[in-house]
Amino acid sequence: MDDSKKWYAIYTKPRWEKKVDTLLLKKGIDSWCPIQKIERQWSDRKKIIEDPLFKSYVFVHIHEKERGDVLRTDGVLNFVHFQKKPAIISDEEISVIKRYLADETAKITIVSEEGFKENTKVKINFGVFMDNKGVVIRGGKKKVFVQLQTLGQVMVVEFPANHLIPE
């Protein structure tokens, strides 16, 4: 049996992402809650806040035997499953997200995978997503979907049109 650490995604209670990340780290469990800085408008002011990138998701880098410790953490609902097994997230997918979030100009929106069918396939030729493939949103020329298949999520990333090549 392979006893190496693997990345998994876990479901959390709504708005518990940062709390769960803190609790897991206090237990000595390697966890990561991707955060992006976004500007929010209130009636009297604008404020930059740190918002979890994936709503109700936190990533953990654990050995198989640590799964019980993760599940016994307040706010954790379950592991994200793919084909009836806990979904293993590749190191490459985690690295791509981390590289993109390190870019100060990054702007990401997460949307459901459902409903994106007959669109133009493109390859990204510049930046941290270079050589990744995506799909242009119908009617738009700047947004590209980069699918994280094991999560069943799609990242909508805004690109200048000259960063894309039709596939």
Secondary structure per residue as TSV (DSSP state, phi and psi in degrees):
chain	resnum	aa	ss	phi	psi
A	1	M	-	360.0	135.2
A	2	D	-	-74.0	119.2
A	3	D	-	-105.8	18.0
A	4	S	S	-77.4	157.1
A	5	K	-	-71.4	142.7
A	6	K	E	-132.9	155.1
A	7	W	E	-87.0	133.0
A	8	Y	E	-128.6	155.2
A	9	A	E	-105.2	140.1
A	10	I	E	-122.1	147.4
A	11	Y	E	-84.6	140.2
A	12	T	E	-120.4	167.3
A	13	K	-	-61.0	153.1
A	14	P	T	-56.5	135.1
A	15	R	T	64.0	21.7
A	16	W	-	-107.4	6.3
A	17	E	H	-55.2	-52.2
A	18	K	H	-69.5	-36.0
A	19	K	H	-64.2	-45.7
A	20	V	H	-62.3	-42.9
A	21	D	H	-57.8	-46.5
A	22	T	H	-62.6	-45.1
A	23	L	H	-62.8	-42.3
A	24	L	H	-64.2	-43.5
A	25	L	H	-62.1	-38.6
A	26	K	H	-63.4	-30.7
A	27	K	T	-79.3	-6.1
A	28	G	T	86.4	15.6
A	29	I	-	-94.7	130.6
A	30	D	E	-71.9	106.1
A	31	S	E	-128.8	163.0
A	32	W	E	-149.8	124.3
A	33	C	-	-111.7	101.8
A	34	P	-	-61.1	128.1
A	35	I	E	-119.9	139.9
A	36	Q	E	-125.2	147.7
A	37	K	E	-88.1	126.2
A	38	I	E	-131.4	154.0
A	39	E	E	-93.3	128.4
A	40	R	E	-114.7	141.2
A	41	Q	E	-104.1	121.7
A	42	W	-	-102.9	171.6
A	43	S	S	-60.7	-31.9
A	44	D	S	-110.1	-7.0
A	45	R	-	-165.6	167.2
A	46	K	E	-109.3	147.3
A	47	K	E	-143.8	142.1
A	48	I	E	-89.9	123.9
A	49	I	E	-122.1	158.4
A	50	E	E	-97.1	117.0
A	51	D	E	-119.8	135.6
A	52	P	E	-58.7	136.0
A	53	L	S	-68.4	-43.0
A	54	F	S	-109.3	113.7
A	55	K	T	-65.9	129.1
A	56	S	T	64.5	23.7
A	57	Y	E	-126.1	140.8
A	58	V	E	-136.9	146.1
A	59	F	E	-101.3	141.4
A	60	V	E	-127.2	142.5
A	61	H	E	-113.2	97.7
A	62	I	E	-137.8	165.5
A	63	H	-	-83.5	155.4
A	64	E	G	-50.8	-40.7
A	65	K	G	-68.3	-13.8
A	66	E	G	-87.6	-3.0
A	67	R	H	-58.8	-39.2
A	68	G	H	-62.2	-41.4
A	69	D	H	-61.6	-39.3
A	70	V	H	-64.3	-47.9
A	71	L	H	-65.2	-25.7
A	72	R	T	-86.3	12.9
A	73	T	S	-92.6	134.3
A	74	D	T	-52.7	135.3
A	75	G	T	91.0	-15.7
A	76	V	E	-85.4	127.1
A	77	L	E	-94.8	-45.5
A	78	N	E	-175.6	170.4
A	79	F	E	-80.0	148.8
A	80	V	-	-72.7	129.2
A	81	H	E	-106.0	145.9
A	82	F	E	-136.7	120.0
A	83	Q	T	54.9	46.6
A	84	K	T	65.1	16.3
A	85	K	E	-130.9	153.5
A	86	P	E	-55.9	129.6
A	87	A	-	-68.9	127.2
A	88	I	E	-95.5	124.2
A	89	I	E	-94.2	131.2
A	90	S	-	-70.8	149.8
A	91	D	H	-57.2	-34.5
A	92	E	H	-63.7	-44.0
A	93	E	H	-63.3	-41.8
A	94	I	H	-63.0	-43.8
A	95	S	H	-61.9	-41.2
A	96	V	H	-61.8	-44.6
A	97	I	H	-63.4	-45.2
A	98	K	H	-62.7	-42.9
A	99	R	H	-63.4	-42.1
A	100	Y	H	-66.4	-42.7
A	101	L	H	-66.9	-24.3
A	102	A	H	-71.4	-19.1
A	103	D	S	-77.4	117.8
A	104	E	T	-59.5	-26.7
A	105	T	T	-92.7	5.6
A	106	A	-	-62.1	137.0
A	107	K	-	-137.4	111.9
A	108	I	E	-123.6	140.0
A	109	T	E	-126.6	136.4
A	110	I	E	-102.2	131.7
A	111	V	E	-133.1	163.2
A	112	S	E	-66.8	152.7
A	113	E	S	-71.6	-23.8
A	114	E	T	-68.6	142.5
A	115	G	T	93.9	2.5
A	116	F	-	-109.4	94.8
A	117	K	-	-117.3	-72.4
A	118	E	S	-93.2	68.5
A	119	N	-	-121.5	166.4
A	120	T	-	-74.4	129.5
A	121	K	E	-83.7	139.0
A	122	V	E	-135.7	161.7
A	123	K	E	-118.6	137.2
A	124	I	E	-87.1	130.5
A	125	N	-	-113.8	15.0
A	126	F	S	-156.9	148.2
A	127	G	S	87.1	-168.8
A	128	V	T	-67.7	-21.6
A	129	F	T	-93.7	10.7
A	130	M	T	-49.5	135.1
A	131	D	T	75.3	1.4
A	132	N	-	-84.5	156.1
A	133	K	E	-109.8	149.4
A	134	G	E	-151.9	-173.5
A	135	V	E	-130.0	130.9
A	136	V	E	-74.9	138.0
A	137	I	-	-65.5	137.7
A	138	R	T	-55.7	129.8
A	139	G	T	83.3	-8.8
A	140	G	-	-117.8	151.3
A	141	K	S	-115.7	-1.9
A	142	K	S	-111.2	-18.3
A	143	K	E	-102.3	135.5
A	144	V	E	-124.6	136.7
A	145	F	E	-91.4	125.1
A	146	V	E	-114.8	109.0
A	147	Q	E	-83.3	129.6
A	148	L	E	-97.2	93.9
A	149	Q	T	-59.6	-37.8
A	150	T	T	-72.5	-17.2
A	151	L	T	-96.0	-15.9
A	152	G	T	66.3	28.8
A	153	Q	E	-119.9	159.8
A	154	V	E	-128.5	131.4
A	155	M	E	-92.6	131.0
A	156	V	E	-99.1	114.4
A	157	V	E	-117.3	132.8
A	158	E	E	-88.1	126.8
A	159	F	-	-128.5	147.6
A	160	P	-	-64.5	144.3
A	161	A	G	-57.2	-31.4
A	162	N	G	-75.2	0.4
A	163	H	G	-93.0	2.5
A	164	L	E	-119.2	147.0
A	165	I	E	-125.4	129.3
A	166	P	E	-59.0	138.6
A	167	E	-	-90.2	360.0
